[in-house]
Amino acid sequence: MTTADRRAGSPAATLVVAALGVVFGDIGTSPLYALRTVFSLDGGIVAPTTDNVYGVVSTVFWAITLVVSVKYLGFILRADNEGEGGIMALAHLAHRSVRVGGRRHALVLVLGVFGGSLFFGDSLITPAISVLSAVEGLEVAAPGTRHLVVPVAVAIIVALFAVQRFGTHHVGRLFGPVMVVWFLTLGVLGLVHVVADPSVLVALSPHHAWLFVWQRPGIAFVAMGATVLAITGAEALYADMGHFGRIPIVWAWFALVFPCLTLNYLGQAQLVLRDSHEIANPFFHLAPAWAQLPLVVLATLATIIASQAVISGAYSVARQAERLGFLPRLSVRQTSEREGGQIYIPSVNWLLLGGVLVLLLTFRASERLATAYGVAVTMDLMLTTTLFSVYAVAALRWRWPQVLLFVLVFGSVELAFFSANIAKVLHGGWLPLVVALLVATVMTTWARGRELVTARREKLEGPLGPFLDEVHDNAKILRVPGTAVFLHPNKVTTPLALRENVQFNHVLHDDVVIVTMETVNVPHVPDDERVVVDDLGDPWDHITHVTARFGFSDHPDIPAALALARDEGVDVDLRDVTWFLSRITVHRSDRPGMGPVRKRLFELLARNAADPTSYFRLPIGRTVVLGARINF
């Protein structure tokens, strides 16, 4: 059953609640640290005066309105790649829309790779800052527990990553209801303080944001570096669109999330204006003393859910990058028999855990982490605006005035936020940039290395057509009973395992099937379009080529794909198949094409690629692996 089918058969209310549990966790936990960070910047340079508080809250409200309500929900969510969203899906939409070989074609590819790389930096920061900011509520609920904050946060993070291998399909059912309670709590806490002093509602007027920037540009510039934290998680609305569709996300946002966030920020503003000492942690001080400890527990649950969404997103991005040729084969485990998108990638999981723990133990406070967070968020926003603009011109046929207006309205806001955050590069903002550059280096190195190795490999393999002619003309080759299936990346050259089997053993099975896995630039390929059969010009020699087509979110199950080929005339008994793989061992050489450091990196990546037998879901007992060495 496809994602679209599941959505079509699900009640709207159920999808709305489910979307609350997955899509809005990140942006929904921003009230924990956004305003607190603003008023603690640079030793309190943004003083909690009436004008400043109104200016900050007005900026937060209109940033959320423009970026989330208008840009993402109004425009970006309409750019779906076969129902899937996210910056890599958008990049591939734009990539296939522009002219091949043009400058925009190359630019889109670069932006997509960097955007996907930047997501991994975000995936490190989100669990660290979210969980840490929630646990810091202990200092409010139980003074004297400051020394417990980091150990408790570390324990929660370790437990969260440790249970990933079991999947989230069981506890995931609770995510939606928990987040409903969380958002209602946000709204009620804020509403109590707004009712106590309704004058704070004037902060919603855009003129306060304008006056804040116009009259105090220096202070406003500093404040914008932290107010952007209120829109962290906006990209999740798009990234998780494939799970729920656009309509449930829109309903959840306008019916519950947006009003509750607005009320909570207004409530924090009223609290700070009433008592400036509350800026140390205004969120938890919204609650009466008796409710603060339960609020810490609820906030911790909400941040765990927010972290889970980002971790799952990292798995999805890694799998997409791998399927598109930017990462080596990854060991992917399906954690649900019904939901294809619920996966677990051990290597990604443990790398993320290590990175998050380093952040927790290095920064030790959510305020310090916030400086690193803003850079990642603003760069992601600008990349999305750029890629959508390219897509709008190439695919939606927007006129240039429309595109310029789109870029002017949203790009100028995001550029202002980015400028305010780029000044913090030396104070932690370097972190997501370094992570993104490292991941991008890995991706581009693997893509370039594959290109070089493939060129060398094709020379060794030789063309398939002449090889088949030799087989037909050579009477010494013995045909033996059974079916041999050779996995091979194309149908132009000869599988090395097939060539070696004929040259050294002088035998050929009665039925030979060459299977090529093709990754299509869509998330999913339906079963009726999965396989393409070619008899290679001779329907009587029982040598057939099958192209198995998979989307970049599909898992390449080769036996299942071959079973579908029966309808195309390939009568294969999977119980009587011998599977052949050609395993290439790469070694560095002085050949041009890539620097020595990147060659070492490619060699390391190749050695640690997932075992192809399990990756393609082949039966271990009937799989033969023949190796070859290639110098690149």
Backbone hydrogen bonds, N-H to C=O, Kabsch-Sander energy under -0.5 kcal/mol:
donor,donor_aa,acceptor,acceptor_aa,energy
6,R,2,T,-2.2
7,R,3,T,-2.4
8,A,4,A,-2.5
9,G,5,D,-1.7
10,S,7,R,-1.3
15,L,11,P,-2.0
16,V,12,A,-2.3
17,V,13,A,-2.3
18,A,14,T,-2.5
19,A,15,L,-2.6
20,L,16,V,-1.7
21,G,17,V,-1.2
22,V,18,A,-0.9
22,V,19,A,-0.6
23,V,19,A,-2.5
24,F,19,A,-0.9
28,G,24,F,-2.0
29,T,25,G,-0.8
29,T,26,D,-0.9
30,S,27,I,-0.8
32,L,29,T,-1.5
33,Y,30,S,-1.7
34,A,30,S,-2.6
37,T,33,Y,-2.1
38,V,34,A,-1.8
39,F,35,L,-2.0
40,S,37,T,-1.0
41,L,37,T,-0.6
41,L,38,V,-0.9
43,G,40,S,-1.0
44,G,41,L,-1.5
45,I,41,L,-2.2
47,A,45,I,-1.2
49,T,47,A,-2.1
53,V,49,T,-2.9
54,Y,50,T,-2.6
55,G,51,D,-2.4
56,V,52,N,-2.8
57,V,53,V,-2.6
58,S,54,Y,-2.5
59,T,55,G,-2.1
60,V,56,V,-2.6
61,F,57,V,-2.8
62,W,58,S,-2.4
63,A,59,T,-2.0
64,I,60,V,-2.4
65,T,61,F,-2.3
66,L,62,W,-2.6
67,V,63,A,-2.6
68,V,63,A,-0.5
68,V,64,I,-1.6
69,S,64,I,-1.7
70,V,65,T,-1.8
71,K,66,L,-2.7
72,Y,67,V,-2.1
73,L,68,V,-2.5
74,G,70,V,-1.0
75,F,70,V,-0.5
75,F,71,K,-1.8
76,I,71,K,-2.5
77,L,72,Y,-2.8
78,R,75,F,-1.7
79,A,76,I,-2.2
80,D,78,R,-1.1
81,N,84,E,-2.9
82,E,80,D,-1.1
84,E,81,N,-1.7
85,G,239,A,-0.5
90,L,86,G,-2.5
91,A,87,I,-2.3
92,H,88,M,-2.0
93,L,89,A,-1.8
94,A,90,L,-2.7
95,H,91,A,-2.6
96,R,92,H,-1.9
97,S,93,L,-0.6
97,S,94,A,-0.7
98,V,94,A,-1.4
102,G,99,R,-1.6
106,A,102,G,-1.5
107,L,103,R,-2.5
108,V,104,R,-2.7
109,L,105,H,-1.5
110,V,106,A,-2.2
111,L,107,L,-2.7
112,G,108,V,-2.5
113,V,109,L,-2.2
114,F,110,V,-2.5
115,G,111,L,-2.8
116,G,112,G,-2.5
117,S,113,V,-2.2
118,L,114,F,-2.7
119,F,115,G,-1.4
120,F,116,G,-0.8
120,F,117,S,-0.8
121,G,117,S,-1.0
122,D,118,L,-1.9
123,S,119,F,-2.1
124,L,120,F,-1.0
124,L,121,G,-0.5
125,I,121,G,-1.7
126,T,122,D,-2.7
128,A,124,L,-1.0
129,I,125,I,-3.0
130,S,126,T,-2.4
131,V,127,P,-2.0
132,L,128,A,-1.9
133,S,129,I,-2.1
134,A,130,S,-1.7
135,V,131,V,-2.6
136,E,132,L,-1.8
137,G,134,A,-1.5
138,L,135,V,-2.3
139,E,136,E,-1.4
140,V,137,G,-0.8
141,A,137,G,-2.6
142,A,138,L,-3.2
145,T,142,A,-1.0
148,L,145,T,-1.9
149,V,145,T,-0.6
149,V,146,R,-1.3
152,V,148,L,-2.5
153,A,149,V,-2.4
154,V,150,V,-2.8
155,A,151,P,-2.3
156,I,152,V,-2.3
157,I,153,A,-2.4
158,V,154,V,-2.7
159,A,155,A,-2.3
160,L,156,I,-2.6
161,F,157,I,-2.3
162,A,158,V,-2.1
163,V,159,A,-1.6
164,Q,161,F,-0.9
165,R,162,A,-0.5
166,F,163,V,-1.5
167,G,164,Q,-1.8
172,G,168,T,-2.3
173,R,170,H,-1.0
174,L,171,V,-1.8
175,F,171,V,-0.7
175,F,172,G,-0.7
176,G,172,G,-0.7
178,V,174,L,-2.3
179,M,175,F,-2.4
180,V,176,G,-2.2
181,V,177,P,-2.2
182,W,178,V,-2.3
183,F,179,M,-2.8
184,L,180,V,-2.3
185,T,181,V,-2.3
186,L,182,W,-2.5
187,G,183,F,-2.6
188,V,184,L,-2.8
189,L,185,T,-2.7
190,G,186,L,-2.0
191,L,187,G,-2.9
192,V,188,V,-2.2
193,H,189,L,-1.0
194,V,190,G,-2.1
195,V,191,L,-2.9
196,A,192,V,-1.4
197,D,193,H,-1.2
200,V,197,D,-1.8
201,L,198,P,-2.2
202,V,199,S,-1.6
203,A,200,V,-1.9
204,L,201,L,-2.0
205,S,202,V,-1.7
208,H,205,S,-1.4
209,A,205,S,-0.6
210,W,206,P,-2.2
211,L,207,H,-2.9
212,F,208,H,-2.1
213,V,209,A,-1.9
214,W,210,W,-2.8
215,Q,211,L,-3.0
216,R,211,L,-0.5
216,R,212,F,-1.3
220,A,216,R,-2.9
221,F,217,P,-2.4
222,V,218,G,-1.8
223,A,219,I,-2.7
224,M,220,A,-2.4
225,G,221,F,-0.8
225,G,222,V,-0.9
226,A,223,A,-1.9
227,T,223,A,-2.4
228,V,224,M,-1.1
229,L,226,A,-1.9
230,A,227,T,-1.9
231,I,228,V,-1.8
232,T,229,L,-1.2
234,A,231,I,-1.8
236,A,233,G,-1.0
237,L,233,G,-0.7
237,L,234,A,-1.1
238,Y,234,A,-0.6
238,Y,235,E,-0.5
239,A,235,E,-2.6
240,D,236,A,-2.2
241,M,238,Y,-1.3
243,H,240,D,-1.3
244,F,240,D,-0.8
244,F,241,M,-0.7
245,G,241,M,-3.3
249,I,245,G,-1.0
250,V,246,R,-2.4
251,W,247,I,-2.7
252,A,248,P,-2.6
253,W,249,I,-2.2
254,F,250,V,-2.5
255,A,251,W,-2.4
256,L,252,A,-1.5
257,V,252,A,-2.2
258,F,253,W,-3.1
260,C,256,L,-2.1
261,L,257,V,-2.7
262,T,258,F,-2.4
263,L,259,P,-2.5
264,N,260,C,-2.1
265,Y,261,L,-2.4
266,L,262,T,-2.3
267,G,263,L,-2.6
268,Q,264,N,-2.5
269,A,265,Y,-2.1
270,Q,266,L,-2.4
271,L,267,G,-2.2
272,V,268,Q,-2.4
273,L,269,A,-2.3
274,R,270,Q,-1.9
275,D,271,L,-2.2
278,E,275,D,-2.1
279,I,276,S,-1.4
280,A,277,H,-1.1
281,N,278,E,-1.3
285,H,281,N,-1.4
286,L,282,P,-0.7
286,L,283,F,-1.3
287,A,284,F,-0.9
291,A,288,P,-1.4
292,Q,288,P,-0.7
292,Q,289,A,-1.0
293,L,289,A,-0.5
295,L,291,A,-1.9
296,V,292,Q,-2.0
297,V,293,L,-1.9
298,L,294,P,-2.6
299,A,295,L,-2.9
300,T,296,V,-2.3
301,L,297,V,-2.2
302,A,298,L,-2.4
303,T,299,A,-2.4
304,I,300,T,-2.1
305,I,301,L,-2.2
306,A,302,A,-2.3
307,S,303,T,-2.5
308,Q,304,I,-2.5
309,A,305,I,-2.0
310,V,306,A,-1.5
311,I,307,S,-2.6
312,S,308,Q,-2.7
313,G,309,A,-1.9
314,A,310,V,-2.1
315,Y,311,I,-1.9
316,S,312,S,-2.0
317,V,313,G,-2.7
318,A,314,A,-2.4
319,R,315,Y,-2.4
320,Q,316,S,-2.5
321,A,317,V,-2.7
322,E,318,A,-2.3
323,R,319,R,-2.6
324,L,320,Q,-1.6
325,G,322,E,-1.5
326,F,321,A,-3.1
327,L,321,A,-0.7
332,V,330,L,-0.9
333,R,344,Y,-2.8
335,T,342,Q,-2.2
336,S,342,Q,-0.7
340,G,338,R,-0.8
342,Q,339,E,-1.3
343,I,341,G,-1.1
344,Y,333,R,-2.1
349,N,345,I,-2.5
350,W,346,P,-2.5
351,L,347,S,-1.8
352,L,348,V,-2.4
353,L,349,N,-2.4
354,G,350,W,-2.3
355,G,351,L,-2.2
356,V,352,L,-2.9
357,L,353,L,-2.5
358,V,354,G,-1.9
359,L,355,G,-2.0
360,L,356,V,-2.7
361,L,357,L,-2.5
362,T,358,V,-1.5
363,F,359,L,-2.9
364,R,359,L,-0.7
364,R,360,L,-1.3
369,L,365,A,-1.6
370,A,366,S,-1.7
371,T,367,E,-0.6
371,T,368,R,-0.7
372,A,368,R,-0.6
372,A,369,L,-0.9
373,Y,369,L,-1.7
374,G,370,A,-1.7
375,V,371,T,-0.6
376,A,372,A,-1.1
377,V,373,Y,-2.0
378,T,374,G,-2.5
379,M,375,V,-2.1
380,D,376,A,-1.9
381,L,377,V,-2.2
382,M,378,T,-2.3
383,L,379,M,-2.3
384,T,380,D,-2.2
385,T,381,L,-2.2
386,T,382,M,-2.4
387,L,383,L,-2.8
388,F,384,T,-2.6
389,S,385,T,-1.9
390,V,386,T,-2.0
391,Y,387,L,-2.4
392,A,388,F,-3.0
393,V,389,S,-1.9
394,A,390,V,-2.5
395,A,391,Y,-3.0
396,L,391,Y,-1.4
398,W,392,A,-2.7
402,Q,399,R,-0.6
403,V,399,R,-2.0
404,L,400,W,-2.9
405,L,401,P,-2.1
406,F,402,Q,-2.2
407,V,403,V,-2.8
408,L,404,L,-2.7
409,V,405,L,-2.5
410,F,406,F,-2.2
411,G,406,F,-0.7
411,G,407,V,-1.2
412,S,407,V,-0.8
412,S,408,L,-0.9
413,V,409,V,-0.9
414,E,410,F,-2.5
415,L,411,G,-2.6
416,A,412,S,-1.9
417,F,413,V,-2.0
418,F,414,E,-2.7
419,S,415,L,-2.7
420,A,416,A,-1.9
421,N,417,F,-1.5
422,I,418,F,-2.7
423,A,419,S,-0.8
424,K,421,N,-2.2
425,V,422,I,-1.6
427,H,424,K,-1.7
428,G,425,V,-1.0
429,G,424,K,-2.5
430,W,425,V,-1.6
431,L,428,G,-1.6
433,L,429,G,-0.7
434,V,430,W,-2.8
435,V,431,L,-2.5
436,A,432,P,-2.7
437,L,433,L,-2.6
438,L,434,V,-2.5
439,V,435,V,-2.7
440,A,436,A,-2.9
441,T,437,L,-2.3
442,V,438,L,-2.2
443,M,439,V,-2.7
444,T,440,A,-2.9
445,T,441,T,-2.3
446,W,442,V,-2.4
447,A,443,M,-2.4
448,R,444,T,-2.6
449,G,445,T,-2.8
450,R,446,W,-2.6
451,E,447,A,-1.6
452,L,448,R,-2.1
453,V,449,G,-2.9
454,T,450,R,-2.8
455,A,451,E,-1.7
456,R,452,L,-1.9
457,R,453,V,-2.9
458,E,454,T,-2.5
459,K,455,A,-1.1
460,L,456,R,-1.5
461,E,457,R,-2.4
462,G,458,E,-2.0
464,L,492,V,-3.1
467,F,463,P,-1.0
468,L,464,L,-2.4
469,D,465,G,-1.9
470,E,466,P,-2.1
471,V,467,F,-2.0
472,H,468,L,-2.4
473,D,469,D,-1.8
474,N,470,E,-1.2
475,A,473,D,-0.9
477,I,474,N,-1.0
478,L,506,H,-2.5
480,V,478,L,-0.6
480,V,508,L,-2.0
483,T,576,D,-1.2
484,A,511,D,-2.8
485,V,578,T,-2.6
486,F,484,A,-0.5
486,F,513,V,-2.8
487,L,485,V,-0.5
487,L,580,F,-2.1
488,H,515,V,-2.9
494,T,462,G,-2.3
499,R,495,P,-2.6
500,E,496,L,-2.8
501,N,497,A,-1.8
502,V,498,L,-1.9
503,Q,499,R,-2.8
504,F,500,E,-2.5
505,N,500,E,-0.6
505,N,501,N,-1.2
506,H,502,V,-1.0
507,V,501,N,-1.0
508,L,478,L,-2.8
510,D,480,V,-2.4
511,D,482,G,-1.8
512,V,542,H,-2.9
513,V,484,A,-2.8
514,I,544,T,-3.1
515,V,486,F,-2.8
515,V,513,V,-0.6
516,T,514,I,-0.5
516,T,546,V,-2.6
518,E,516,T,-0.6
518,E,548,A,-2.9
520,V,518,E,-0.7
520,V,550,F,-3.0
522,V,520,V,-2.0
529,E,526,P,-1.8
530,R,527,D,-1.5
532,V,547,T,-1.8
534,D,545,H,-2.8
538,D,535,D,-1.6
541,D,538,D,-0.9
544,T,512,V,-2.8
544,T,542,H,-0.5
545,H,534,D,-3.2
546,V,514,I,-3.1
547,T,532,V,-3.1
548,A,516,T,-2.9
548,A,546,V,-0.7
549,R,530,R,-3.8
549,R,547,T,-0.7
550,F,518,E,-2.9
552,F,520,V,-0.6
552,F,522,V,-2.2
553,S,523,P,-2.2
554,D,551,G,-1.5
557,D,555,H,-1.6
558,I,556,P,-1.0
558,I,616,F,-1.4
561,A,557,D,-1.9
562,L,558,I,-2.7
563,A,559,P,-1.9
564,L,560,A,-1.1
565,A,561,A,-0.7
565,A,562,L,-0.7
566,R,563,A,-1.2
567,D,564,L,-1.0
568,E,565,A,-1.3
569,G,566,R,-1.7
570,V,565,A,-2.1
571,D,569,G,-1.1
572,V,570,V,-1.3
574,L,572,V,-0.9
576,D,573,D,-2.4
577,V,574,L,-0.9
578,T,483,T,-2.8
579,W,577,V,-0.5
579,W,622,R,-3.0
580,F,485,V,-3.2
581,L,624,V,-2.7
583,R,581,L,-0.7
583,R,626,L,-2.4
584,I,582,S,-0.6
585,T,628,A,-3.2
586,V,584,I,-0.6
587,H,630,I,-2.2
599,K,595,G,-2.1
600,R,596,P,-2.1
601,L,597,V,-2.1
602,F,598,R,-2.7
603,E,599,K,-2.5
604,L,600,R,-2.3
605,L,601,L,-2.6
606,A,602,F,-2.8
607,R,603,E,-2.1
608,N,604,L,-1.3
609,A,606,A,-1.0
610,A,329,R,-2.4
615,Y,611,D,-2.3
616,F,612,P,-2.5
617,R,614,S,-0.8
618,L,613,T,-3.2
622,R,619,P,-1.2
623,T,620,I,-1.3
624,V,579,W,-3.6
626,L,581,L,-2.8
626,L,624,V,-0.5
628,A,583,R,-2.0
630,I,585,T,-2.7
632,F,587,H,-2.3
